[in-house]
Amino acid sequence: MTMTKRTKRILIVAASVLVVAATITGLVLRANTAHRARTTIVGFYDIEGAQQQAVQYVLERAFSALPEVQAANAATVDNAPVLEFVTLSDEQAADPKLTKKIDVLITQTGALTSRLMSAAVPVNNEIMARFPRSTQSSPFFSQDGKMLVMPLFLDHFETAYYTILSDELTDELPYYLSEFAEYAALIKESIVYPIIASGADDTVLFSMVSVLVESVAGADGYNQLIRDISDIAGKDQPFDDVLALPLKGDAPDGIIFGDILQVFRNWRSEGLILGNWQETTEASVRVFMEDYHTGIIQMLLSQHRRMPYPMIKYYESTQYPADTSVSRALIAPSVSCMLFTDTNAARSFVDALSSADEQEFLSVKTQLAPTTLRGQSFDMQADDVRYFAAISAGGPVPDLGHAAFATSEKRAEFADWLRDQLR
């Protein structure tokens, strides 16, 4: 079949268009590749706004101090290094290709950071030496002697005692769990609800259970329970299977997770703890404080900071008392940094974030505890948290919810299940 001149012209034009389109596409791809090569992307996930701003400020200072950035800015070139911040959604955080799309991740320490360890770039030995040995050896931060997850600041699930009452009744605050229950029974004569917590907050709910598990099972038992719960979640088994999980580590033989939840039910029946603590809000806790209706508040350090000073100044905060736990861990949720590329910018970030000056800056801005051995704390209470974390053999550990579940959806489901069990 013979083509007409018109058909030939159409084919030639179409071919030319395809060539031009392919050329443009190639140029765009090369431009995008070049842009990505000079761009450091920092992803933030599940971080409070004020905390994210504090970390961003440190990273911006470290990035602007890089020689290549200063040189490019002085020369006003078009291909200067770029620092980009992105706030990740749940879907983006769960993306299997996440570590290829960002260079640095700032997020809550827990199941997500543990899952991404295999793709992380370790910090060097000099940086690692800035942290207490308990942090260096923790499975939440290190593997095979290499630190892959670097904590930036620590919260803490504290036990706070109303000192006006405790000073009248005893010379020392409870050290063991049995003494804790006895003290709660003692102050019941003077106070409406000896123990309260704002369990409507999922993190507080998880932490209440976490401190009791750690008190019984210690660091090794706590970490093993997390692995067991993660395994059940990974196999999509019903949460009811968690009840039969044995506590190991320092726990006596025969103790199961269901026994831990039974302790809270027993305390409720004995009038030692607010009956619906697992559904109580932070605002309600403030009312109980102001009306002098409680003697022990279990809360996060970050919550402590929000309490009215005229009342909170009369509360003394300590670590949760031990039961059979010998090798202890501290329930201290943390925000951590992970690297997925080994670049000058990435290395400068971990150096800055772990320096004494920037640790002090982060502690002051967040009002939480520093994680390194050096660097001033916001106050004595924050410094106490750093000390507790350093002397606890198991170091600082996240709550059960963040430690066992990588997504907010699964954590919410587990929280709802726990509340049903505690009613």
C-alpha positions as CSV (number, residue, x, y, z in Angstrom):
1,M,0.0,0.0,0.0
2,T,1.4,3.4,-1.1
3,M,1.4,6.2,1.4
4,T,0.2,9.6,0.3
5,K,2.4,12.7,0.8
6,R,0.0,13.9,3.5
7,T,0.3,10.7,5.4
8,K,4.1,10.8,5.2
9,R,4.1,14.4,6.6
10,I,1.8,13.4,9.5
11,L,4.1,10.5,10.4
12,I,7.2,12.7,10.2
13,V,5.6,15.3,12.4
14,A,4.4,12.6,14.9
15,A,7.9,11.1,15.0
16,S,9.4,14.6,15.6
17,V,6.9,15.2,18.4
18,L,7.8,11.9,20.1
19,V,11.5,12.7,19.8
20,V,10.9,16.2,21.4
21,A,8.7,14.7,24.1
22,A,11.3,12.0,24.9
23,T,14.1,14.6,25.0
24,I,12.0,16.8,27.4
25,T,11.2,13.9,29.6
26,G,14.8,12.9,29.8
27,L,15.8,16.5,30.7
28,V,13.1,16.6,33.4
29,L,14.2,13.3,34.8
30,R,17.9,14.4,34.9
31,A,16.9,17.6,36.5
32,N,14.8,15.8,39.1
33,T,17.7,13.4,39.8
34,A,20.1,16.3,40.1
35,H,17.8,18.1,42.4
36,R,17.3,15.0,44.6
37,A,21.1,14.5,44.7
38,R,21.6,18.0,46.3
39,T,18.6,17.9,48.5
40,T,18.6,16.5,52.0
41,I,15.0,15.4,53.0
42,V,14.1,15.2,56.7
43,G,10.8,13.4,57.4
44,F,8.9,14.0,60.7
45,Y,6.3,11.6,61.8
46,D,4.1,11.5,65.0
47,I,5.9,14.5,66.5
48,E,4.3,17.4,68.4
49,G,4.5,20.7,66.6
50,A,6.7,22.5,69.2
51,Q,9.1,19.5,69.3
52,Q,9.3,19.4,65.5
53,Q,10.1,23.2,65.4
54,A,12.9,22.8,68.0
55,V,14.5,19.9,66.0
56,Q,14.1,21.8,62.7
57,Y,15.9,24.8,64.2
58,V,18.9,22.7,65.2
59,L,19.0,21.0,61.8
60,E,18.8,24.3,59.9
61,R,21.7,25.7,62.0
62,A,23.8,22.6,61.3
63,F,23.0,22.6,57.6
64,S,23.8,26.3,57.1
65,A,27.2,25.8,58.8
66,L,28.2,23.2,56.2
67,P,31.2,24.5,54.1
68,E,29.5,23.5,50.8
69,V,26.4,25.3,51.7
70,Q,28.2,28.5,52.8
71,A,30.3,28.4,49.6
72,A,27.2,27.9,47.4
73,N,25.4,30.7,49.1
74,A,28.4,33.0,48.8
75,A,28.6,32.3,45.1
76,T,24.8,32.6,44.7
77,V,24.7,29.5,42.4
78,D,21.5,27.8,41.2
79,N,22.6,24.3,42.2
80,A,23.2,25.0,46.0
81,P,22.4,22.2,48.5
82,V,18.8,22.2,49.7
83,L,17.3,21.2,53.0
84,E,13.7,20.1,52.9
85,F,11.4,19.2,55.7
86,V,8.3,17.0,55.2
87,T,5.6,15.9,57.7
88,L,4.7,12.3,56.9
89,S,1.3,10.8,56.9
90,D,0.5,7.3,58.3
91,E,0.4,6.0,54.8
92,Q,3.8,7.6,53.9
93,A,5.4,6.3,57.2
94,A,4.2,2.7,56.3
95,D,5.6,2.9,52.8
96,P,8.2,0.1,52.2
97,K,10.2,2.6,50.1
98,L,10.2,5.3,52.8
99,T,14.0,4.9,53.5
100,K,14.6,5.6,49.8
101,K,12.5,8.7,49.8
102,I,14.0,10.5,52.8
103,D,17.5,10.9,54.2
104,V,16.6,11.5,57.9
105,L,13.7,10.4,60.0
106,I,12.6,12.1,63.2
107,T,9.9,10.1,65.1
108,Q,8.8,8.4,68.3
109,T,11.1,5.6,69.3
110,G,9.3,2.3,69.0
111,A,8.0,-0.3,66.5
112,L,8.6,1.9,63.5
113,T,12.2,2.7,64.3
114,S,12.9,-0.9,65.2
115,R,11.4,-2.0,61.8
116,L,13.7,0.4,59.9
117,M,16.9,-0.4,61.7
118,S,18.1,-2.7,58.9
119,A,18.2,0.2,56.5
120,A,19.7,2.8,58.9
121,V,23.2,4.2,58.8
122,P,24.9,3.9,62.2
123,V,26.3,6.9,64.0
124,N,30.1,6.8,64.5
125,N,31.7,5.7,67.7
126,E,32.4,9.2,68.9
127,I,28.8,10.1,68.7
128,M,27.7,6.9,70.3
129,A,30.1,7.5,73.3
130,R,28.1,10.6,74.2
131,F,25.3,8.4,75.4
132,P,25.0,6.4,78.6
133,R,25.9,2.7,78.3
134,S,22.3,1.7,79.1
135,T,21.2,3.6,76.0
136,Q,24.1,2.2,73.9
137,S,23.2,-1.4,74.7
138,S,19.4,-1.0,74.4
139,P,17.8,-3.0,71.6
140,F,15.6,0.1,70.9
141,F,18.7,2.1,69.8
142,S,21.4,-0.4,68.9
143,Q,22.1,-3.6,67.1
144,D,25.4,-5.6,67.0
145,G,27.2,-2.8,68.9
146,K,26.1,-0.1,66.5
147,M,23.8,2.8,67.3
148,L,21.1,3.0,64.6
149,V,18.5,5.0,66.4
150,M,19.7,8.1,68.3
151,P,17.3,9.5,71.0
152,L,17.0,13.3,71.2
153,F,15.0,13.9,74.3
154,L,13.1,11.9,76.9
155,D,9.7,12.1,78.4
156,H,9.0,10.0,81.5
157,F,6.0,8.3,83.0
158,E,6.3,9.4,86.5
159,T,4.7,8.6,89.8
160,A,4.0,11.9,91.6
161,Y,3.2,12.1,95.3
162,Y,1.3,14.9,97.0
163,T,4.0,15.9,99.5
164,I,1.6,17.8,101.9
165,L,0.1,14.4,102.7
166,S,3.1,12.2,102.4
167,D,5.2,14.4,104.7
168,E,2.5,13.9,107.4
169,L,2.3,10.2,107.1
170,T,5.7,8.8,106.2
171,D,9.4,9.5,106.2
172,E,10.1,7.8,102.9
173,L,8.1,7.3,99.7
174,P,7.4,3.7,98.6
175,Y,10.3,1.9,97.0
176,Y,8.6,-1.5,96.4
177,L,5.2,-2.2,94.8
178,S,3.8,-3.7,98.0
179,E,4.7,-0.5,99.9
180,F,3.0,1.5,97.1
181,A,-0.3,-0.4,97.6
182,E,0.0,0.0,101.4
183,Y,0.7,3.7,101.0
184,A,-2.4,4.1,98.8
185,A,-4.5,2.3,101.4
186,L,-3.1,4.5,104.1
187,I,-3.9,7.8,102.4
188,K,-7.4,6.5,101.5
189,E,-8.4,7.6,105.0
190,S,-7.5,11.2,104.0
191,I,-8.1,11.4,100.3
192,V,-11.0,10.4,98.0
193,Y,-9.0,8.7,95.2
194,P,-5.5,7.7,96.3
195,I,-4.3,6.9,92.7
196,I,-5.4,8.6,89.5
197,A,-4.2,8.9,85.9
198,S,-5.7,10.4,82.7
199,G,-6.1,7.1,80.9
200,A,-8.3,8.7,78.2
201,D,-4.9,9.6,76.6
202,D,-3.8,6.4,74.9
203,T,-0.1,7.0,75.8
204,V,-1.0,7.3,79.5
205,L,-3.1,4.2,79.3
206,F,-0.2,2.2,77.7
207,S,2.3,3.7,80.2
208,M,0.2,2.7,83.2
209,V,0.2,-0.9,82.0
210,S,3.9,-0.6,81.0
211,V,5.2,0.5,84.3
212,L,3.5,-2.3,86.1
213,V,4.8,-4.9,83.6
214,E,8.3,-3.5,84.1
215,S,7.9,-3.5,87.8
216,V,7.3,-7.2,87.8
217,A,9.3,-8.5,84.8
218,G,12.2,-6.0,84.6
219,A,13.9,-4.9,81.4
220,D,14.3,-8.3,79.8
221,G,10.8,-9.4,80.6
222,Y,9.3,-6.1,79.3
223,N,11.2,-6.3,76.0
224,Q,10.2,-9.9,75.6
225,L,6.5,-9.1,76.1
226,I,6.8,-6.4,73.4
227,R,8.2,-8.9,71.0
228,D,5.4,-11.3,71.8
229,I,2.7,-8.7,71.4
230,S,4.3,-7.6,68.1
231,D,4.3,-11.2,66.9
232,I,0.6,-11.5,67.7
233,A,-0.2,-8.3,65.9
234,G,1.9,-9.3,62.9
235,K,0.0,-12.5,62.6
236,D,-3.3,-10.6,62.9
237,Q,-4.3,-12.7,65.9
238,P,-7.0,-11.4,68.2
239,F,-5.8,-9.2,71.1
240,D,-7.4,-11.6,73.5
241,D,-4.4,-13.9,72.9
242,V,-2.2,-11.3,74.6
243,L,-3.9,-12.1,78.0
244,A,-2.2,-15.5,78.1
245,L,1.3,-14.3,77.3
246,P,3.7,-15.3,80.0
247,L,5.9,-12.6,81.7
248,K,9.5,-13.6,81.6
249,G,12.7,-11.9,82.8
250,D,12.5,-11.2,86.5
251,A,8.8,-12.2,86.8
252,P,7.9,-15.2,88.9
253,D,6.9,-18.4,87.1
254,G,3.3,-18.6,86.0
255,I,2.7,-14.8,85.8
256,I,0.8,-13.9,82.6
257,F,-0.2,-10.5,81.1
258,G,-3.8,-11.0,82.2
259,D,-2.5,-11.0,85.8
260,I,-1.2,-7.4,85.3
261,L,-4.6,-6.2,84.3
262,Q,-6.1,-7.9,87.3
263,V,-4.0,-5.8,89.6
264,F,-5.8,-2.7,88.3
265,R,-9.2,-4.4,88.9
266,N,-8.2,-5.3,92.4
267,W,-7.1,-1.8,93.2
268,R,-10.4,-0.5,91.9
269,S,-12.4,-2.9,94.0
270,E,-10.3,-1.9,97.1
271,G,-10.9,1.8,96.4
272,L,-7.2,2.5,95.7
273,I,-7.5,3.9,92.2
274,L,-10.1,6.0,90.5
275,G,-12.7,3.5,89.1
276,N,-12.7,4.8,85.5
277,W,-9.1,6.0,85.4
278,Q,-8.7,4.4,81.9
279,E,-11.3,6.9,80.6
280,T,-10.4,10.0,82.7
281,T,-9.1,13.1,80.9
282,E,-6.2,15.4,81.8
283,A,-8.7,18.2,82.6
284,S,-10.4,15.9,85.1
285,V,-7.1,15.2,86.8
286,R,-6.5,18.9,87.3
287,V,-9.9,19.2,89.0
288,F,-9.0,16.3,91.4
289,M,-5.7,18.1,92.2
290,E,-7.4,21.4,92.8
291,D,-10.0,19.8,95.0
292,Y,-7.4,17.8,97.0
293,H,-9.0,14.5,96.0
294,T,-5.9,12.6,95.2
295,G,-2.5,11.7,96.7
296,I,-0.8,10.0,93.8
297,I,-0.9,11.0,90.1
298,Q,0.7,8.9,87.4
299,M,1.5,11.0,84.4
300,L,4.0,11.9,81.8
301,L,6.6,14.5,82.4
302,S,5.1,16.4,79.4
303,Q,1.7,16.4,81.3
304,H,3.4,17.5,84.5
305,R,4.5,20.7,82.6
306,R,0.9,21.5,81.8
307,M,-0.4,21.2,85.3
308,P,-1.1,24.5,87.3
309,Y,1.9,25.5,89.2
310,P,0.1,26.4,92.4
311,M,-0.8,22.7,92.8
312,I,1.9,20.7,90.9
313,K,4.7,22.3,93.0
314,Y,3.4,20.2,95.9
315,Y,4.0,16.9,94.0
316,E,7.3,15.0,94.1
317,S,8.0,12.8,91.1
318,T,9.9,9.5,91.2
319,Q,10.3,6.3,89.2
320,Y,7.6,3.7,89.6
321,P,8.3,1.3,92.5
322,A,9.7,-2.2,91.7
323,D,8.1,-5.5,92.5
324,T,10.2,-8.4,91.4
325,S,12.1,-6.4,88.9
326,V,15.8,-6.5,89.4
327,S,17.3,-5.3,86.1
328,R,15.2,-2.3,85.5
329,A,14.1,-0.2,82.5
330,L,12.6,3.3,82.6
331,I,9.3,3.9,80.8
332,A,10.5,7.1,79.1
333,P,9.1,7.7,75.6
334,S,11.6,9.4,73.4
335,V,11.9,11.2,70.0
336,S,14.7,9.8,67.9
337,C,16.7,10.4,64.8
338,M,17.6,7.9,62.1
339,L,19.8,8.3,59.1
340,F,19.3,6.5,55.8
341,T,22.1,8.2,53.8
342,D,25.8,8.8,54.8
343,T,26.3,12.4,53.6
344,N,28.0,15.4,55.1
345,A,24.7,16.9,56.0
346,A,23.4,13.7,57.7
347,R,26.6,13.3,59.7
348,S,26.4,17.0,60.7
349,F,22.9,16.5,62.0
350,V,23.7,13.7,64.4
351,D,26.8,15.6,65.6
352,A,24.7,18.7,66.3
353,L,21.7,17.0,67.8
354,S,23.9,15.1,70.3
355,S,26.2,18.0,71.2
356,A,26.1,19.5,74.7
357,D,24.8,22.9,73.5
358,E,22.1,21.6,71.3
359,Q,21.0,19.0,73.9
360,E,20.5,21.9,76.3
361,F,18.6,23.8,73.6
362,L,16.3,20.8,73.0
363,S,15.7,20.3,76.7
364,V,14.8,23.9,77.3
365,K,12.5,24.1,74.3
366,T,10.7,20.8,75.0
367,Q,11.0,21.0,78.8
368,L,12.0,17.3,78.6
369,A,15.2,15.4,79.6
370,P,18.4,15.4,77.6
371,T,19.6,11.9,76.4
372,T,23.3,12.4,76.4
373,L,25.8,12.5,79.3
374,R,26.6,16.1,78.7
375,G,24.3,19.1,78.3
376,Q,22.3,21.1,80.8
377,S,18.7,20.1,81.6
378,F,15.7,22.3,81.6
379,D,15.4,21.8,85.4
380,M,16.2,19.3,88.2
381,Q,13.3,17.1,87.3
382,A,14.4,16.7,83.7
383,D,17.9,16.0,85.0
384,D,16.5,13.3,87.3
385,V,14.9,11.6,84.3
386,R,18.2,11.5,82.5
387,Y,19.8,10.0,85.7
388,F,17.1,7.4,86.1
389,A,17.5,6.4,82.4
390,A,21.3,6.1,82.8
391,I,21.3,4.0,85.9
392,S,18.5,1.7,84.7
393,A,20.2,-1.4,83.1
394,G,17.6,-1.5,80.4
395,G,17.8,2.2,79.7
396,P,14.8,4.3,78.5
397,V,12.1,2.3,76.8
398,P,8.9,3.4,75.0
399,D,5.4,2.5,76.2
400,L,3.9,-0.8,75.1
401,G,1.7,0.8,72.5
402,H,4.5,2.6,70.6
403,A,6.9,-0.3,71.2
404,A,4.7,-3.0,69.8
405,F,2.7,-1.2,67.0
406,A,4.1,0.9,64.2
407,T,0.8,2.6,63.2
408,S,-1.5,4.9,65.0
409,E,-4.5,2.8,63.8
410,K,-3.2,-0.4,65.5
411,R,-2.3,1.5,68.7
412,A,-5.8,2.9,68.8
413,E,-7.3,-0.5,68.4
414,F,-5.1,-2.0,71.2
415,A,-6.0,1.0,73.4
416,D,-9.7,0.3,72.9
417,W,-9.2,-3.4,73.7
418,L,-7.3,-2.5,76.9
419,R,-10.1,-0.2,78.1
420,D,-12.6,-3.0,77.6
421,Q,-10.5,-5.3,79.7
422,L,-10.1,-2.8,82.5
423,R,-13.8,-1.8,82.8
